[in-house]
């Protein structure tokens, strides 16, 4: 993450899945893991990350925000700014 304060990426790399009663439990589980593909790397690396809803018509969309290690407070400020429109705190 050198050179960037935050990463912004889709929480899920695929569109929301349609409800289907005609798939096996194995396929349902596999599809469920596909939805989580963008979040797993940050669980392993320990980077602070969170997801915020994006107001869009139609299907739900989330933006995942990721910060450098030990920059949890800055991430929360950025998430607040991104979701409410308030400027991030510059106090240090």
N, C-alpha and C positions, 0 to 999 in steps of 0.2 A: 504494500500500500504506500510505498514511497511516492511522493509527489502528489498525493491526494489526501484530503482530509476525510472524505467519506466516499463510499461506493453507494450508488443507487441502482437497484436492479429489480426486476419483477420478483415478487415473493414466490410465485409459481411460474415455471417456464412454459406451461401449457394452459390452454383455456380450461375453464371449469368443465368437469366431466358431466355428461348427461346421466341421469339416473337410469340404470339398466338392470332389469331383473333377470335378464337372459344370459348372464355371464357367470363363470365359475368363481368360487372363492379365491382361487389362485390368481385369476385374471384381475379380480377386484383388488386384491392385495398389491399386485404389480402396478396397477394404475394408481393406487394410492401412493406408492413410493415415488412414482414419476412426478407427482405434484410437489414433493418435498425436495426435488433434486437441487434447487438453489440454496436451500438452508443448511444442508448437511456439512458442507465444507467449513462453515463458520462455527458449527458445533465442535468440529475437530480442532480447529486452530485457536479457538477461544476468543475470537474477535467479538466485541460487543455488537449485537445486531438486533434489530426489531423490525416489525412490519406495521405499516400504517395503511388504512384504507384509502383508496383513490376514488373520488366521486366521479363515476362514469355511468352513463346509461347502460342498461342491460346487465351483463354478467358482472359479478364482483371482481374487483382488481385490487391487488395490494402491491405496495412498493416496499421492498426490503432496504433498510438503511444499515450500513455497516461502517464502523469506525475503527481507528487504530487501537491497539491494545492500550488499556488503562485510560481511554478517553470516553468513558461511559457518560459522564456528565455532559460533554460536548455533544454526544449522540442524542441525548435526551433533549437538549436545547434545539438541535437541528430538527429533530422530529416534531417538536412543538411548533417551530417556525414553519415547517413544511405542511403541517396539518391545520394550523390556525392562522398562518400569515404573519405571526409576530417575528420580529428580528431576533436571531440568536444572541445570547448574552456575550459581550466582549470582555466582561470582567474576568480577571484571571486569578 
